[in-house]
């Protein structure tokens, strides 16, 4: 057990013996069922918060300037979303009502990393950060194009351009290496690689370079692996071998959506590699469809219908929720090649297999959300509440403590390789950051669905970020901005 955990447990014991009735705190959460997924603490307590930090966990009532009555509610670590593509005002408001207190894009990343969260320059209500974007560096080196992020960059992203389709030469690869180091020096939380979108473009030498940097710096490399037919594990085998060779910490993004019906085989491969000394993690979504651009590599250059075992009628146009036909598919790809689709191919049993795996993390993979008139996928508003409502309460697939670990603790432990900030997140312990979600385990549920993605969940009345309430009785508190940019510092 870590020194931090021992201190937290000692603090709990201390306050059991010596009530702090006279103590003053900035915020007190009273009478809640406090669950800490790391120590497995689960009991009714009063939580005292000052200066953005949990200062007390007490049997006796505490006094504070502000008090939240959590009677009948669960007090848990705020959820950490490691895979979000929506650092927008609307995306933020959806996320915090779903219990998200830290929003990161580790798959795509940004370059410079400070570009992620550009829309939060006037203040953020949640914490945020990003990996170093390989795709953005590739575009800069090969085309002198500055596409800092998936949207809103100096130059618009064009996945039909040469940096998305052509091989880099040796000189270009070395220039990329230098810029990735620069991005990490500037606070990148790891390296993000959209490999499946660059399937024909990235050579063995270029991919090896990315792993070499991650291994040398000991920072996570998050990869959307190259996709094969209906779960062909060749793409997973490729990155496992490189992780073993370079000792790079590897996270395979949304493994369920790549492994498909072979999810058990993929997870066993990861487990075996870890048993032999590798450092590999993975994530899954809680909604079944995949969401991406209609111009993605897989739709342009590969037999997507055969690989996903679906056809046009299984695909929705995200902006309207419309189910497509071959004719409307052709229309949209010609007229709106930057538009997004949800392709429905993932089976519930694949999701259940993934969620049962020890160490599995939950992430949103939320598409950009700009305004209520343009739809997105429901992941943006219901990912974590769906886990609590469906997979914990309704199906009892997960215990509540296990689910909380998959939504907060495991992410914090993984990202501690990048930044010491995460040493104190994902936990309800004395000395931990006061990023907290308070929910009703009996009523919590996701209401967002495909075609109607902006419905906030039920049963999450309070969210605390940095010791300040940002959601009160289910409503966002305006003009409160305790969120901070998180930078790598290892």
N, C-alpha and C positions, 0 to 999 in steps of 0.2 A: 504494500500500500504506500502511496506517495506521501511525502511530508505534508503536502497541502491537505490531503484527505485526513491524515491523522490529526492535523490541527483542527479541521472542521468537526471531526467527531469529538475531539476534546472540548471544543467550544459548545457543542450541543450538550454534553454531559455537564459542563460547568453551569450552563444556564438552567439545567434541570435542578441543580443544587442551590443556585443563587438567583432567584427571580429578579428581573430588571424592571420592576413596576415603575420605578422613578425615572428610568432612562428616557431620554428624548431622542426621537429619530425623525428623519425627514419624512419617511413613509413607513407605515406599519400595515402588514397584511395579517389580519387576525383570524384565528379559528379555522384556517384552511388545512386540508389534507396535504401535507408537504411530502413530495416524492423526489428523492434524489437518485437518479438511475445509476450513479457510480457507486455509492455506498449502500444502495438498496434501502435507505431510510424511507419509511412510509408511516407517517403518524400525524395526528392533529397537533399543530404548533402555531405560534405567532412568530412572524418574521419581521425583524427590524432592519431598515435600510437607511443609510446615510452616505452622502457623497458618492452615490452610484454603486455602492458596495453593500452586500449582505453583512450586517454587523452582529446580528443576533438571531438565533432560532430557539425559541423559549416555550416552556410549558405555561409560564405565567403571562398574563396580558402585558402588553407594552404600550407606552404612550408615544404618539407621534404627531407631527404637524398635520399629517394627512393619514387617514385610516381607511383601508378597504376591508369590508367585512366579507371574508371568504368562507363563511359557514356553508357547508355542503358542497364546496368547490375544491378542485385540485389545484395546488400551487406547484408548478413545474418549471424546469428550465425553458426559456424561450427557444423556439425552433430555429435551427440554422439551415438555411437553404443554400447548398453548395453549387446549385446549377440553375441559375435564373437569368433569363435573357430580357428582363423587363425592368431595368433601373429607371423607371419613369414615375411621375407623380401618381398616376392611376395604378400602376403596378405596385407601388409602395403601399397605397391605401388598401388595396386588395390583400396584400401579403400580411400586413400587420394585423388585420382582422382575422386572419387564419393562424395567428400566433407566431408569425415569423418575426424574429428580432434581429437577425443577421442575414443579409442577402448577398450572395456571391455568384460571380460567373467564373467558374473554374474550368468549364469545357471550352468555351470560345475565347474567353479572356479579352484583354484590351492592350493596346500599345500606342502611347504610353498607358500604364495601368491607371493613371490619374483620370483618364477619360471616362472610365466606368463610374457612373454616378454624376455625370456632368449636370444632369437635371436637378441634382440635389445641392447645387452651389449655394442656394439661399438657406439651406438647412435640410437635414434628413431626420426622419422619425425612426429609422432603423439603422443598424450598422451595415456597412457595405464594403466590398473589395473585389479584386479580380486577379486572375492569373495573367501571365504574359501571353499575348495572343500570337501564336505561330502564324496564323493566316494573315494577320495585319503586317507582321514583319516580312513575310513572303511577298506580299503585294508591294511593300516599299522597296525591297531589294530588287525584285524582278521587273517592276513596272514604274517605279518612282511614284507610286500612288499612296496617298495617306488616307487609309480607311482605318481609323483608330478603333472602331467597334462595328458591330453588326449594323448599326444605324446611327445617323447623326454625325458621321465623320466629315472631315474636310473634303474628301472625295467619296462619292457613294460606292457601296460595295457592289461588285459585279462578278458573280460566280461563273459568268461565261468568259471572263477575261483570261489571259494567258497564265497569270500567276495561279489560277485554279486548275489549269489543264496541262501545263508544260513542266518538264523536268528542269530542275535547277542544276547549274554546273558547279564544279568544285569550288570555284571562287565565290559564287553566290552563297553556297552552303556555309562557308567560313564567315562571310559577312553576317549571315543570319545568326550564327553562333555568337558573334560579338554583341549583336543587338539583343539577343535573349539574355545574355549576362547583364547587359545594361538595364533591361526591364526588371530583372530580379534585384539588381542593386537599387532600383528606384522604388521597390516595395511590392513587386509582384509576388503573389502567394503561391506560385508554382508556374507550370507551363501548361497552356491549354492547346490541344491539338485536334482539329476537326478532320481527322484522317479519312473518314469515310467520304467526306466531301471532296477530298483531294486524292482519291484512290489511285488514279493513273498518273498523278503528278508527282507524288512524293516517292523518291527512290529509296532503296535500302540504305544508302549512305546518308541521306538527309534524315531519315527516321533514326538511324543510329546516333547521329549528332545530337538530336533532341534528348535522347536517353542519356547520352554521355554527360550533357550539361546537368540534367536532373540528378544523375548519380553523383557527379562531382560536387554539386551544391547541396545534395540531400534534401531536395524540395520535391513535392509531389508533381507528377506529370499526369494530367487528366486527359484521357484519349477516348474519342468516339472511334472505335476500331473499324477496320474495313469489313464490310458486310458481305457474307456469302449466301448461298441458297439455303433458305429455311433453317438457319442455325448452324451452318458450316463453321466449325471452330477454328478454321485456319487463321482468321483475323485475330482471335484471342491467342493462339499459339505464338503468332508473330511477336506480340508485345510481351508475353510472358518470358520468352527467350531473351528479349532485350533487357527486361527488368532483372532477370537473373544474372545476366552478363555484367550489367553496369551497376547493379545494386540500387537502382533508382526506385523511389517509392512510386508505385503505379496505381492509379484509380481508373477502372473501366467504367465509363459512364453508361447509364441506363442499360444495364446488362440484360434485363428481361427483354427489351425491345430489339436486341441483337441476337440473343441466343434463341428466342422463341421457344419452340417445343423441345429444344435441347438444353433448357436452362439448368436442369440438374447436372448434366454433363459439364457444362461450363463452370458451374460453381465448384464441382469436384476438382476440376483442373486448377482453379484458383486455390482451393484448400490444399491440394497436394504441393503446389509451388510454395505456398507459405510454410508448410511443414518442412520443406527443404531449405528454408532460409530466406525466401523472397518476402517482399513487403508490398502486398497487393490488396487493395480494397475495391469496393464497388458500390453501386447505388441502384435503386429502382424508383419508378414513379408509382403513384397510387391510382392514376387514371390509365386506361388501357391503350388508347390511341396514340400513335406517333404524330408529332407536329413538326413541320419543317416547310421549307420553300418548295414551291412547285417546280422550281428550276434546279433543285438539288441534283448532285451527281447521279444518284441512283435512279432518278426519273428521266434524266437526259440520256444517259449512256448505258443503262443496264436494264435487264428484264425485271422490272419492279413487280409486275403482276405475278411472275413465277416465284420471285424471291419472298414476297409477302403472302403469296397464295390468296390474293384478293384481285378485284377488278375495279373499274371506274366507279361503280355504284357503291363501293365501300369507302369512298373518299368524300370528305366535306371541304367546301371552300370556306376557310376560317372566317373571313370578313362578314359573311352573310349567314353561315350555317347551312348553306345549300348543299344538297347531295348531288354529286356530279354524274354526268354521262360522258361517253366518249366525245360527243360534240362539245359539251360545255368545257370539258378538260382542254380540248384543242383551242377553244376560244380564250380561256384564261391564260394558258401558257404563252399564247401569241400576244395578247393584249396587256396582261399584267404579270410578266415573268418574275416579279419580285414578291408576288402574293404568296400566302401560306395555305397549306392544306393540313387537315387531320386525316390520317389514313388508319382505318380501324382494322387491326389484324391481331392484336395481342389477346390471348385467352386468359380468363380469370385464374385458371389453375396454374398458369405460368407465374402470375403475380404472387399467388399464394406460396409457391415453391421458393421464389426469391425472398419473400418477406420472412420466411421461416429460417433462412440461413443466418447463422451467428455473425454478427458484425455488419449485416446489411444496413445501408443508410437509405433514407427516403429523401428524394429531391423533387422539385417541381418541373424542371425543364420548361418553365413558363415562357411562352412566346411574348414578344413586345405588346404591351397594352398602352395605347395612346389616348383614346377617348371612348366613351360609352357607345358611340355610334358605330364604331368599328370593332367587331367581335374578335375574340382571341380564343385560346383553349381554356377549359375550366380549371386547369392546373393552377392558374394564377390566383384563384380565390378559394380552392377547396382541397388542396393536396393533403394537408396535415389533418384537417378536420375529418376528411374521409378516412384516414387511417384510424383515428380515434372512434369514429362512429361505426364504420363498417367492419374493420379488421379487428378491433378490440371488443366493442360491445356486441355487435350483431352476430358476427361469425365466431368470435372468441379465438381467432387464429393467433393473436398475440395477447400477452398480459399487458397491463397498462405500463408497468415499469419497463418491459422490453420495448414497447412502442416508443416510449419517451427516449430511451437510449438510441434508437434508430433514427430519431428526429432531432437529436441535439447532442448527446454525449459523444457518440462515435464520430460525428463531424468535428467536434472540438478536439478530440484526441488525435484525429488524423491531421488536422490543420495546425496542431502544435508543432509539427515539423517545419512549418513555415513561419509562424509568428508566436511569440510568447503570450500575446493577447489571448489566445485560445486556451491557455492553461487555466483560465478562470471563467471560461464560458461552458455552457452545457451542464451546469451543476447548480444545485441548491445547497450551498455549503457556506459557512462563515468564511469571508474573504473572497468569495466568488462575485463576479459582476452581477449586478441586479438587473439582468435581462430575464424576464419572467412572464409566463403565460398562465392565466387563471381561468379554468374552464369547468363546466359541469359534465362529469363523465356520463351522466344519465341521459342528457339531452343533446350533447354535442353531435353535430352532423354537418356534412357538406351539402350545400344547396346549389352550387354551381354545376352546370351540366353543359354538354355540347349543344351549341346553338343558343345557350343562355348562360354565358360564362361569368357574368359579373354579380351573381347573387352571393352575398357574404354568408358565412356559415352561421349556424345556430349554436348557442351554448358556449361562446368564448366572450364573456363580458368584459374582461380586463386584460390588458397587455402593458407590461412595464419594460422600458428600455433605458438603460443607464440610470436606473433608480427613479425614473419619472413615468407617470402614467401617460400613455399615448392613446389607449383605448379605455373608455370608461362607460360601463353599462352597454357595451357593444358599439359605441359611437367613437369616432376618432376625435381626439381633442385637438383643435386647430392651434397653429402657431407655437407648438412645442416641438423642439428639434434636438433631442438628446443623442441622435445617431452619430456615429463616428466612422470615418474611413479607416479601414484596417489594412495595414501594410505589413509585408513580410519583414522580419528583423532577425532571422536566424543566420 
